[in-house]
Amino acid sequence: MTLVICEDEIHFAAHLNDIVTKYLQQKGLHAAISLYASGEDFLRSGITPDIILMDIKLPGQSGMDIMERLREAGCNSQVIFITAYQEYVFQAFDLDAIHYLEKPLNQSKFFSAMDKAWKRAVSDCGKALTINNRATVSRVRTKDIVYCEVFNHQTVIHTMTDEYHYFGTLDSLERELDHHFFRCHRSYLVNLDYVVDKEPGIAVLADGARVFISRRKQQEFTAKLLASFRRED
């Protein structure tokens, strides 16, 4: 499990690190913790953590702005906003936040929020594919898959950072995936969570890819996409 603390106040960042460490020790859990003093530093890291502890008032872009950019890019990380300000609470939950905690931090409330974030993150991490391309064996979390395609007689799985090629059919892959995915074309299977725009006959994805939607799938694709916007996992 990976966890990011995005907090510009040095002493409070250290306090958060300590309380997270205490939580992990009490629960018998393990996580790699990274600290960033600004949202821009966090974005430049390229990390997509399982859990984010995000301050709202940061130098440069606010924590809300950073999370909005991440959500638009398809980031499904569990986020807990921690701030001294109350006025952003509704905006926080629009960004699918686990909790909105005020400073000074109440340990009991923080542990409760971490329990929920951890449970959801573990559930997401548990869904993964094992890909064998003869030379190597890889394990890919389904939530990280942007789209899949058939190319040059191989199936290619695309994430935001990698491609995985193997000999297999899109039909068999489709059976392994859940309601987040839609077969929009005989050669393409897309993760609806990463669709950022729809043009006539084209789905635009968070990594910049443009995927064909077959004519007979147009209406169903639109319905599935709208349903995914309303869905609460």
Backbone as a ProteinNet text record, in pm:
[ID]
protein_1_A
[PRIMARY]
MTLVICEDEIHFAAHLNDIVTKYLQQKGLHAAISLYASGEDFLRSGITPDIILMDIKLPGQSGMDIMERLREAGCNSQVIFITAYQEYVFQAFDLDAIHYLEKPLNQSKFFSAMDKAWKRAVSDCGKALTINNRATVSRVRTKDIVYCEVFNHQTVIHTMTDEYHYFGTLDSLERELDHHFFRCHRSYLVNLDYVVDKEPGIAVLADGARVFISRRKQQEFTAKLLASFRRED
[TERTIARY]
84	0	88.8	46.6	122.9	36.3	97.5	25	105.8	38.3	102.7	44.4	132.8	94.5	134.1	37.5	63.7	30.2	131.6	114.9	237	213.7	326.8	379.8	301.9	349.6	438.8	566	664.7	629.2	592.3	565.4	438.7	337.7	214.5	234.4	316.6	347.7	416.1	507.8	575.5	476.5	383	279.4	191.6	152.7	72.1	146.9	275	356.6	359.6	372.9	377.1	244.1	134.1	3.3	-33	9.6	-11.4	69.7	194.2	280.1	218.1	162.1	96.4	-24.5	-101.8	-218.4	-175.7	-73.8	-26.4	22.9	94.5	146.6	33.4	-66.9	-179	-259.6	-270.8	-350.8	-269.1	-136.8	-52.2	-44.8	-44.3	-45	87.6	109	232.7	199.5	269.5	250.2	377.8	405	514.7	459.3	519	468.8	561.5	504.2	580.6	521.8	608.8	564.5	597.9	502.8	523.9	473.2	548.3	514.4	424	399.4	308.9	242.6	129	59.7	138.6	210.3	290.4	401.9	465.7	569	509.9	391.6	323.3	292.9	239.1	207.3	333.1	442.1	566.5	623.2	589.8	641.9	590	471.2	410.7	351.1	350	297.2	144.4	86.6	-57.7	-77.5	-85.5	-90.5	-228.3	-233.3	-361.6	-441.7	-371.7	-438	-362.9	-437.7	-379.3	-434.7	-346.3	-385	-350.7	-453.1	-434.2	-474.4	-379.1	-412.2	-480.9	-561	-630	-551.8	-506.5	-428.9	-282	-237	-99.8	-37.3	94.2	157	129.3	98.1	61.5	-83.1	-109.4	-246.4	-294.9	-423.6	-480.5	-493.7	-513.2	-534.7	-657.1	-760.8	-881.2	-849.2	-771.3	-734.7	-652.8	-561.6	-477.2	-561.7	-653.7	-737.1	-832.3	-878.6	-965.2	-888.8	-763.3	-680.4	-657.3	-632	-607	-732.1	-847.8	-972.4	-1000.1	-976.2	-998.9	-906.4	-788.2	-692.7	-720.2	-826.7	-864	-809.8	-752.4	-697.3	-809.2	-799	-900.5	-851.9	-743.9	-690.4	-795.7	-787.8	-874.5	-814.2	-895.1	-841	-912.5	-832.1	-882.7	-828.4	-917.8	-875.9	-858.8	-746.3	-717.3	-684.1	-764.8	-751.7	-802	-764.7	-815.2	-938	-984.1	-1093.9	-1216.2	-1334.8	-1457.4	-1530.4	-1501.2	-1588.5	-1577.5	-1483.1	-1464.4	-1525.5	-1601.6	-1647.3	-1730	-1821.7	-1906.8	-1826.6	-1732.5	-1646	-1562.2	-1522.1	-1441.8	-1517.5	-1644.4	-1720.7	-1761.3	-1762.7	-1779.8	-1661.7	-1545.6	-1425.2	-1410.3	-1520.4	-1523.8	-1424.4	-1419.5	-1331.3	-1388.6	-1300.1	-1340	-1389.6	-1317	-1351.9	-1290.2	-1341.2	-1294.8	-1268.4	-1142.3	-1105.9	-1043.9	-1081.3	-1030.4	-911.9	-820.3	-709.5	-758.4	-707	-614	-680.9	-601.9	-654.2	-702	-823.7	-876.8	-834.2	-755.9	-699	-806.5	-910.8	-1017.2	-1085.3	-1117.1	-1180.5	-1085.1	-956.8	-859.1	-847	-838.9	-828.1	-952	-1069.7	-1192.8	-1190.2	-1143.6	-1133.1	-1031.5	-921.6	-819.3	-872.8	-953.3	-1014.6	-1094.6	-1174.6	-1258.4	-1173.1	-1072.5	-985.5	-908.5	-859.3	-781.4	-868.2	-990.2	-1080.8	-1109.7	-1137.1	-1166.8	-1043.8	-927.3	-803.9	-769.4	-786.7	-759	-853.2	-979.2	-1076.9	-1034.3	-986.7	-940.4	-814	-721.2	-595.2	-617.4	-723.4	-746.7	-789	-835.3	-878.8	-760.5	-705.6	-587.2	-584.7	-510	-491.8	-347.3	-327.5	-193.9	-172.3	-70.1	-45.2	83.9	72.3	187.8	215.4	327.9	361.5	477.4	495.6	598.7	734.1	772.3	901.8	893	782.4	764.9	621.3	602.7	469.3	448.8	339.8	311	175.4	160.4	32.3	-12.3	-131.1	-181.2	-313.9	-324	-450.2	-552.1	-672.4	-774.1	-806.8	-797.4	-829.3	-727.1	-608.2	-504.8	-515.9	-603.2	-617.1	-700.4	-644.8	-715.6	-799.6	-736.2	-810.3	-729.6	-795.7	-732.4	-765.4	-673.3	-696.7	-633	-681	-617.7	-530	-401.4	-307.6	-203.7	-188.2	-87.3	-99.3	-222.9	-253.9	-223.9	-208.7	-188.9	-291.5	-316.2	-394.6	-297.7	-328.2	-243.2	-325	-274.1	-338.1	-261.6	-332	-270.2	-305.4	-203.6	-224.9	-174.2	-177.1	-129	21.9	93.9	240.1	300.9	224.9	284.4	190.3	249.3	173.2	213.5	115.8	141.3	87.8	175.5	139.7	137	36.7	33.3	-59.4	-46.3	-130.2	-254.8	-365.4	-492.5	-602.4	-726.2	-837.5	-901.5	-957.1	-1029.2	-1157	-1214.3	-1334.7	-1306.6	-1196.1	-1164.1	-1126	-1057.9	-1022.3	-1147.3	-1241.9	-1366.4	-1438.6	-1434.3	-1501.8	-1436.3	-1310.5	-1238.9	-1259	-1313.5	-1326.6	-1468.2	-1484.8	-1613.4	-1690.3	-1789.3	-1879.9	-1812.7	-1690.4	-1618.5	-1577.2	-1578	-1526.2	-1639.3	-1617.9	-1719.1	-1651.7	-1707.1	-1655.6	-1721.7	-1652.8	-1710.3	-1686.8	-1602.6	-1565.8	-1508.9	-1511.3	-1459.4	-1311.4	-1239.7	-1095.7	-1060.2	-1161.6	-1132	-1223.9	-1163.5	-1234.6	-1186.5	-1275.7	-1232.7	-1279.3	-1198.2	-1236.6	-1312.8	-1440.5	-1524.3	-1476.3	-1404.9	-1355.1	-1249.2	-1190.3	-1085.1	-1134	-1261.3	-1314.4	-1332.4	-1265.6	-1271.7	-1356.1	-1383.1	-1464.4	-1517.8	-1625.7	-1683.6	-1710.6	-1657.9	-1682.4	-1757.5	-1812.6	-1883.8	-1794.9	-1830.2	-1755.9	-1623.6	-1593.2	-1462.2	-1479.3	-1406.8	-1394.8	-1254.8	-1246.1	-1117.4	-1083.3	-964.6	-926.2	-823.4	-806	-722.6	-576.2	-530	-390.6	-372	-480.4	-473.5	-514.4	-534.8	-574.5	-715.1	-737.4	-867.9	-911.4	-1019.9	-1062.1	-1193.5	-1202.5	-1323.3	-1441.6	-1558.8	-1684.7	-1762.8	-1796.1	-1868.1	-2007.1	-2061.2	-2190	-2300.2	-2302.1	-2408.6	-2391.7	-2273	-2247.8	-2262.4	-2287.6	-2289.7	-2388.3	-2511	-2614.8	-2586.9	-2548.3	-2520.3	-2400.1	-2297	-2179.5	-2217.6	-2298.3	-2341.8	-2418.5	-2505.8	-2583.9	-2493.1	-2396.9	-2304	-2216.4	-2174.9	-2089.7	-2165.4	-2289.3	-2370.6	-2394.4	-2418	-2438.2	-2312.2	-2196.2	-2070.2	-2049.8	-2098.1	-2086	-2172.2	-2283.7	-2375.8	-2342.1	-2259.1	-2232.5	-2147.8	-2181.3	-2100.2	-2046.7	-1911	-1850.8	-1851.9
-117.7	0	124.4	227.1	351.5	467	560.5	672.8	800	908.1	1038	1138.1	1213.3	1327.5	1453.9	1537.8	1663.6	1777.2	1834	1932.3	2022.5	2156.3	2249.8	2290.1	2272	2306.3	2192.3	2220.2	2115.7	2038.8	2112.4	2046.6	1961.7	2011.9	1933.7	1813.3	1830.5	1715.8	1605.9	1645.8	1547.1	1482.2	1563.4	1510	1408.7	1441.7	1349.4	1219.2	1232.4	1112.6	1024.7	1088.9	1014.5	944.6	1014.8	956.9	846.3	861.1	753.7	630.5	653.2	542.5	472.1	550.6	493.7	409.8	462.7	388.6	254.9	257.9	135.4	34	82.6	-7.1	-71.1	9.2	-44.4	-147.2	-126.8	-215.8	-331.7	-327.7	-431.4	-424.4	-301.2	-279.9	-219.8	-219.6	-165.3	-75.6	36.8	128	207.2	238.8	328.3	470.8	557.8	694.3	793.5	883.2	990.5	1124.4	1223.9	1356.6	1459.6	1551.1	1658.7	1789.5	1898.2	2028	2110.5	2063.9	2135.1	2034.8	2076.6	1989.8	1969.4	2073.6	2062.9	1959.1	1958.1	1857	1716.5	1701.5	1572.8	1530.8	1621.8	1588.8	1551.1	1623.4	1594.4	1457.7	1407.7	1277.1	1164.4	1184.4	1080.7	966.6	976.6	870.1	869.6	750.6	734.7	648.8	713.1	635.3	576.5	484.1	426.2	524.1	599	693.2	826.4	937	1070.8	1146.9	1204	1296.7	1436.2	1512.6	1637.3	1760.6	1851.9	1983.5	2063.8	2163	2242.7	2370	2441.5	2563	2525.6	2528.6	2493.1	2605	2615.9	2712.9	2672.9	2771.6	2738.1	2693.2	2586.8	2537.3	2478	2496.1	2442.1	2291	2229	2085.2	2043.8	2129.2	2101.7	2101	2200.1	2207.9	2086.2	2045.9	1929.9	1804.2	1784.1	1664.2	1667.6	1786.2	1796.8	1754.9	1798.4	1758.3	1608	1551.7	1407.8	1327.5	1371.5	1300.5	1307.4	1422.7	1437.3	1346.1	1316.6	1227.7	1080.6	1054.9	916.7	859.5	943.4	896.3	851.3	727.6	672.6	662.6	732.2	726.4	767.3	705.7	745.8	871.8	976.9	1103.4	1145.8	1191.4	1252.5	1395.4	1493.2	1632.8	1668.5	1734.2	1776.9	1925.5	2008.2	2152.9	2228.9	2355.1	2443	2519.2	2494.3	2570.4	2481.6	2535.7	2458.8	2477.2	2583.6	2622.3	2533.2	2439.7	2356.4	2216.9	2194.7	2058.9	1998.8	2076.6	2021.7	1994.3	2082.1	2060.7	1934.2	1909.3	1789.5	1662.9	1657	1535.5	1524.7	1637.5	1631.1	1559.2	1562.2	1496.3	1356	1302.6	1165.7	1147.1	1246.1	1234.4	1135.4	1063.6	973.2	1053.5	1161	1242.3	1380.9	1473.4	1611.8	1641.2	1640.4	1654.7	1792.2	1849.9	1982	1972.7	2069.3	2084.2	2160.5	2131.8	2022.8	1886.2	1788.2	1657.6	1579.1	1524.8	1433.8	1291.9	1226.7	1096.4	991.7	991.5	892.6	908.2	1032.5	1057.2	1022.9	1053.7	1022.8	872.4	798.1	652.2	594.1	649.2	602.3	628.9	748.8	782.3	692.5	662.5	574.4	432.6	387.8	254.2	244.3	347.2	347.3	355.8	444.4	460.3	331.5	269.3	146.7	34.6	23.7	-81.8	-65.9	57.1	81.1	59	100.9	83.3	-64.3	-140.3	-284	-351.6	-309.9	-366	-340.4	-218.9	-185.8	-262.7	-272.7	-341.6	-489.1	-543.5	-686.2	-728.7	-635.5	-667	-646.6	-755.3	-744.9	-858.4	-835.3	-935.6	-983.3	-1110.7	-1164.8	-1186.6	-1120.7	-1122.1	-1197.7	-1301.3	-1384.1	-1367	-1302.5	-1283.8	-1373.4	-1484.6	-1586.4	-1545.6	-1418.8	-1374.2	-1332.1	-1266.3	-1217.2	-1238.5	-1233.4	-1237.4	-1107	-1036.2	-907.6	-913.4	-834.2	-821.3	-676.2	-653.2	-518.1	-499.2	-395.4	-364.5	-319.3	-372.4	-336	-187.6	-125.9	17	103.7	47.6	122.6	107.6	19	-3.2	108.8	175.2	281.7	221.7	139.3	68.7	-51.2	-139.3	-258.2	-261.6	-312.9	-319.8	-444.8	-482.2	-587.7	-519.2	-555.7	-493	-595.8	-612.9	-703.4	-844.1	-892.3	-1027.3	-1047.2	-938	-945.2	-857.1	-888.3	-798.9	-706.7	-577.8	-478.5	-410.1	-412.7	-344.5	-215.3	-103.6	27.8	81.1	122.5	200.9	342.6	429.7	566	569.4	464.6	467	352.3	243.7	125.1	60.6	-29.5	-115.3	-260.1	-349.8	-491.8	-569.1	-639.3	-714.7	-863.4	-932.4	-1077.4	-1139.6	-1269.6	-1341.7	-1391.2	-1332.3	-1366.6	-1291.5	-1325.1	-1260.6	-1152.4	-1054.1	-948.7	-1005.3	-1106.6	-1170.5	-1229.7	-1302.9	-1364.1	-1258.6	-1152.6	-1043.7	-973.6	-950.3	-882.8	-957.8	-1090.1	-1170.3	-1156.5	-1113.2	-1098.3	-961.2	-867.4	-730.4	-701.9	-590.1	-561.7	-451.6	-393.2	-296	-163.3	-142.4	-20.3	-22	-140.1	-155.2	-178	-125.8	-139.9	-171.4	-269.8	-308.3	-216.5	-110.6	-8.8	-38.9	-137.7	-172.3	-313.6	-383.6	-520.4	-525.2	-412.6	-408.5	-331.4	-274.9	-190.3	-219.4	-213.9	-228.9	-115	-25.4	94.4	91.4	152.9	175.5	308.5	303.1	423.5	531.1	491	588.3	680.4	639.5	719.3	795	787.8	861.1	1007.9	1097.2	1239.8	1319.3	1259.2	1330.1	1228.1	1266	1181.1	1266.9	1220.9	1285	1185.2	1228.6	1132.9	1014.6	897.7	776.8	760.3	848.6	846.8	866.8	786.9	810.6	865.1	979.2	1039.9	1000.7	943.4	889.3	977.5	954	1040.1	1041.2	936.4	933.3	995.2	1051.8	1114.7	1025.1	896	802.9	834.9	805.5	824.8	689.1	636.8	499.9	500.4	414.5	406.8	347.8	403.8	347.5	303.7	177.5	129.4	192.6	200.7	266.7	200.9	69.1	0.4	9.1	56	67.6	210.6	306.1	446.8	476.3	434.2	465.4	397	270	196.3	255.5	296.2	357.5	484.1	569.4	692.9	663	565.1	527.9	474.8	389.4	333.6	442.1	536.9	645.9	732.8	767.2	846.9	771.8	641.1	560.1	556.2	555.6	552.8	682.8	794.6	923.5	923.9	853.1	852.6	745.7	649.2	533.7	572.5	518	533.7	396.9	383.5	253.1	226.1
0	0	0	-74.1	-80.3	-30.6	41.4	101.6	83.4	42.8	24.9	123.5	187.5	271.3	196.1	163.4	93.3	189.9	251.7	360.3	363.6	359.2	353.1	489.5	596	730.6	780.9	796.9	827.4	954.1	1059.3	1187.3	1180	1110	1099.9	1008.2	904.7	818.5	898.8	986.5	1071.5	1168	1220.5	1309.7	1236.5	1113.3	1033.6	1008	975.2	952.1	1076.9	1193.2	1319.8	1347.4	1325.6	1358.5	1258.6	1132.3	1035.1	1075.4	1116.1	1161	1281.3	1373.6	1490	1448.5	1353.4	1303.5	1244.4	1160.3	1095.7	1198.3	1298.6	1402.1	1481.9	1518.5	1596.7	1518.2	1386.8	1302.7	1245.8	1266	1209.9	1058	1002.4	857.8	812.2	681	625.4	506.5	495.7	383	359.6	233.6	198.1	199.4	283	301.3	232.7	151.1	86	126.8	151.5	192.4	85.2	58.6	-38.2	22	-2.5	55.2	-35.2	-157.1	-248	-341.5	-395.9	-489.8	-617.3	-660.9	-782.6	-766.2	-648.3	-622.8	-629.1	-573	-575	-718.9	-800.5	-939.8	-1017.8	-994	-1066	-1030.6	-912.7	-870.9	-958.2	-1017.6	-1099.7	-1020.9	-887.6	-802.5	-806.9	-814.1	-796.8	-672.2	-555.6	-430.9	-406.1	-312.6	-274.2	-188.4	-100.9	-10	-12.3	-15.4	-11.8	108.7	189.4	296.4	245.2	213.1	137.5	216.7	234.9	289.4	179	216.9	115.9	83.5	184.2	160.7	141.9	16.9	-17.1	-98.7	-101.3	-191.9	-335.4	-420	-557.4	-563.1	-636.2	-648.5	-516.5	-489.8	-366.8	-375.2	-259.2	-256.6	-335.3	-334.1	-412.1	-562.3	-606.2	-748	-790	-704	-734.7	-747.3	-653.5	-658.5	-777.8	-814.8	-932.1	-1057.8	-1069.1	-1183.4	-1184.5	-1066.3	-1057.2	-1093.3	-1043.8	-1075.7	-1226.5	-1287	-1430.9	-1510.7	-1452.9	-1518.9	-1489.7	-1412.3	-1385.5	-1255.9	-1170.5	-1044.2	-949.8	-899.6	-808.8	-664.7	-631.6	-495.2	-393.1	-274.4	-163.9	-100.5	-83.2	-32.4	94.8	190.7	314.2	317.1	316	326.7	473.7	505.3	641.9	636.6	703.7	686.3	808.2	814.1	919.5	874.1	752.1	693.5	671.3	703.4	693.9	560.3	487.6	377.2	254	252.3	133.3	146.8	251.9	281.2	168.5	109.2	3.5	-123.5	-153.1	-268.8	-250.2	-124.7	-95.4	-131.4	-95.8	-122.4	-269	-341.2	-486	-550.8	-483.2	-533.2	-474.3	-422.1	-369	-254.4	-164.3	-48.3	52.8	118.5	226.1	345.8	378.9	495.6	480.7	560.8	564.8	711.3	751.2	892.1	917.1	1030.5	1065.8	1160.8	1146.7	1240.3	1363.1	1481.9	1514.8	1500	1466.5	1428.4	1549.4	1536.7	1637.6	1598.4	1683.4	1648.2	1622.2	1704.1	1687.1	1551.5	1512.8	1383	1268.6	1288.3	1184.3	1164.6	1273.7	1263.1	1194.6	1225.9	1163.3	1012.6	973.8	831.4	761.8	829.8	772.6	756.6	851	838.1	708.6	681.7	562	435.6	437.8	321.3	293.5	399.5	384.2	327.8	379.3	332.4	183.9	141	-0.5	-87.1	-37.3	-114.1	-129.3	-22.7	-28.6	-126.8	-126.9	-219.5	-363.5	-391.4	-525.8	-561.9	-463.6	-490.3	-516.9	-457.8	-470.1	-609.1	-690.2	-826.2	-920.6	-968.4	-1053	-1154.2	-1261.8	-1366.1	-1364.7	-1387.9	-1406.4	-1555.5	-1610.8	-1754.7	-1783.9	-1862.7	-1899.4	-2047.8	-2080.7	-2222.5	-2265.4	-2194.4	-2220.4	-2163.8	-2181.9	-2131.2	-1984.6	-1948.9	-1811.8	-1766.9	-1635.5	-1577.2	-1501	-1530.8	-1466.7	-1398.9	-1294.8	-1226.5	-1236.6	-1291.5	-1316.4	-1245.1	-1164.7	-1098.2	-1201.6	-1193.7	-1292.3	-1286.6	-1169.5	-1160.1	-1233.1	-1262.9	-1334.6	-1485.8	-1533.3	-1676.8	-1739.1	-1838.8	-1910.2	-2022.3	-2105.4	-2210.9	-2258.2	-2330.8	-2387	-2536.1	-2614.4	-2757.8	-2817.2	-2934.8	-3013.3	-3117.7	-3119.2	-3212.7	-3254.8	-3385.4	-3439.6	-3380.3	-3372.9	-3324.5	-3175.7	-3102.3	-2957.1	-2886.9	-2761	-2676.4	-2602.9	-2604.3	-2537.6	-2429.5	-2306	-2193	-2166.5	-2168.9	-2148.2	-2010	-1934.5	-1812.7	-1841.8	-1742.6	-1764	-1788.2	-1746.2	-1755	-1835.1	-1859.2	-1921.1	-2021.9	-2101.2	-2190.8	-2164	-2168	-2146.1	-2266.9	-2337.1	-2456.7	-2424	-2470.2	-2452.1	-2555.9	-2573.8	-2668.2	-2595.7	-2629.1	-2567.8	-2639.9	-2613.1	-2683.8	-2597.3	-2664.6	-2593.9	-2531.2	-2592.1	-2536.6	-2399.2	-2385.5	-2256.4	-2153.1	-2197.6	-2105.8	-2055.8	-2143.6	-2105.8	-1994.7	-1998.4	-1895.1	-1758.2	-1754.8	-1627.8	-1564.2	-1641.4	-1593.6	-1546.4	-1474.5	-1410.4	-1483.7	-1414.5	-1475.5	-1510.7	-1466.1	-1502.5	-1649.7	-1711.2	-1847.2	-1947.2	-2069.3	-2174.1	-2307.1	-2377.7	-2510.5	-2612.9	-2648.2	-2736.2	-2884.2	-2910.7	-3048.1	-3043.4	-3153.9	-3152.3	-3114.7	-3135	-3105.7	-2979.9	-2909.7	-2794.4	-2675.8	-2558.4	-2431.5	-2342.5	-2300.4	-2227.5	-2082.1	-1997	-1858.2	-1855.3	-1824.9	-1828.8	-1731.8	-1627.3	-1530	-1590.5	-1702.6	-1765.2	-1889.2	-1919.7	-2034.5	-1995.9	-2067.3	-2033.6	-2133.8	-2250.8	-2350.3	-2451	-2516.7	-2620.1	-2742.4	-2856.2	-2984.1	-3071.6	-3183.7	-3270.1	-3309.2	-3258.7	-3292.5	-3221.9	-3125	-3058	-2907.3	-2828.9	-2684.3	-2658.2	-2589.2	-2556.3	-2412.8	-2394.5	-2264.9	-2195	-2065.7	-1982	-2024.7	-2089.9	-2134.4	-2272.3	-2328.5	-2459.1	-2574.1	-2546.9	-2652.7	-2703	-2831.5	-2892.8	-2947.4	-2890.5	-2916.5	-2995.1	-3095.4	-3177.1	-3098.8	-3124.2	-3075	-3198.9	-3206.5	-3325.2	-3331.7	-3451.2	-3470.9	-3387.3	-3382.9	-3309.7	-3157.9	-3112.2	-2968.2	-2916.8	-3006.3	-2968.5	-2855.6	-2872.1	-2773.9	-2641.1	-2646.2	-2523.1	-2449.9	-2527.5	-2466.1	-2389.1	-2450.5	-2384.6	-2256.5	-2261.1	-2142.3	-2031.7	-2069.3	-1970.1	-1909.7	-1993	-1944.9	-1845.8	-1876.1	-1783.9	-1654.2	-1663.6	-1543.7	-1457.4	-1521.8	-1445.4	-1370.2	-1424.7	-1355.4	-1228.9	-1232.5	-1117.9	-1014.9	-1058.5	-973.4	-852.6	-738	-617.1	-580.6	-582.2	-552.5	-402.4
[MASK]
+++++++++++++++++++++++++++++++++++++++++++++++++++++++++++++++++++++++++++++++++++++++++++++++++++++++++++++++++++++++++++++++++++++++++++++++++++++++++++++++++++++++++++++++++++++++++++++++++++++++++++++++++++++++++++++++++++++++++

